[in-house]
Amino acid sequence: MTRRNWIPVTAVALAAVLVTGGIAVAAVQPWSDRAPEAGGVSTPTSTTAAGGPRTPEQLRTDFLDRYVEDGRVVRKDQGNDTVSEGQAYGLLIAYAAGDRERFGEIWSWTAEHLLTDDHLLAWRWTTDGGVADAQSASDADLDAARALVLAGKTWGDDRLTAAGTRLADAVLDHETASTDAGLVLLPGPWADSDPYRYNASYASPAAYRVLGDATGDARWAALERGSTAVTSAVLEETDLPSDWSQVHSDGAVDAMPTSASDPRVLYGYDAMRMPLRYAEACTPSDRALAAGLVPTLRRSTELAAQLDLGGTAVTGDRSALAYVARAAAERAAGSTSAAAADLERADRTAATTPTYYGDAWAALGATMLTSDVLGGCATAGGGTS
């Protein structure tokens, strides 16, 4: 995750996306490291002995066994490097699994190799050079802080709680910006100029609540309100959220292309996390944002790894995350049987095309949508069969 020059996509360009199936006229865009995820690695992930879907417990254990090596979460399908996002996913999964030993190993490796002087996490580490990009990514920082304070409280470990609250304070101090729409989460300190870069899938109402309770800092409630306002504005313009947007100081929001090398404005590897983040929210209005994606995502039973903002596939690649995301939207809408069916589809996709990113979200999604262990409220909204 490095600094990029970002150029806004106009309303005309966005309209062109919706009319022509996802091709934007502006060839500019934010960074993205998601493309390699579709390739997968050669050895299938294990399933149950009967060949059926894995339980959330099995998904968590399989992820930790496959990708965690001496506390480092290895992106085996992406050159064996490590990113802060992966370490944060490992922490959340290990905590949800009740695996205190591996949680400790993951945090120890993270603190030794990625923790910076400003108490954030460097984004990328490689075996041949150590930290390859010292810029931070706020989604990773937020997820790691959440995992640390949850673990500290559950396991009575004040050191973990202190580490989590320090990281949480650093997120507020370095990775937020005030706009007329409210306080918004920046992707990192490098994106601190107007218009502000915004990724709806980074915002996590459940994490804001967990960290607000742990720190007593009222800015977390303000960040939740601001994120909801901006994410709502994103969805007022299109059927699905874009991977990237930008927020102006006056609160206006523009969609942006997916990456510097891909001029299309898409619902892809980033944006598909948005319904998960909002389906586990504790406020009905936040869960409604996830539920609002259901009509578009139901247009096809089979889902591609990238869709245009009207829901049309723009690739033949598959990702477990696509089904986990729809499961989240269905769960938020109260359709528990449809959500369960999509979690099974996610598991099958992860088993046949295993990737670090897809496997992480197969485990996290099943966890977030079937329990409140990570501090969310996905199961609190009721549902129908």
Sequence and secondary structure as in RCSB ss.txt:
>XXXX:A:sequence
MTRRNWIPVTAVALAAVLVTGGIAVAAVQPWSDRAPEAGGVSTPTSTTAAGGPRTPEQLRTDFLDRYVEDGRVVR
KDQGNDTVSEGQAYGLLIAYAAGDRERFGEIWSWTAEHLLTDDHLLAWRWTTDGGVADAQSASDADLDAARALVL
AGKTWGDDRLTAAGTRLADAVLDHETASTDAGLVLLPGPWADSDPYRYNASYASPAAYRVLGDATGDARWAALER
GSTAVTSAVLEETDLPSDWSQVHSDGAVDAMPTSASDPRVLYGYDAMRMPLRYAEACTPSDRALAAGLVPTLRRS
TELAAQLDLGGTAVTGDRSALAYVARAAAERAAGSTSAAAADLERADRTAATTPTYYGDAWAALGATMLTSDVLG
GCATAGGGTS
>XXXX:A:secstr
          HHHHHHHHHHTS  S         GGGGT  SS     TTS    HHHHHHHHHHHHEETTEE B
TTTTTBEEHHHHHHHHHHHHHTT HHHHHHHHHHHHHHTB TTS BEEEEETTTEEEEEEE HHHHHHHHHHHHH
HHHHTT HHHHHHHHHHHHHHHHHSEEEETTEEEE SSGGG SSSEEE TTT  HHHHHHHHHHH  THHHHHHH
HHHHHHHHHHHH SS  SEEEE TTS EEEE SBTTB   EE TTGGGHHHHHHT SSHHHHHHHHTTHHHHTT 
SS  S EETTS B  S   HHHHHHHHHHHHHTTBHHHHHHHHHHHHHHHHHS  HHHHHHHHHHHHHHH  TTS
  GGGG  B 
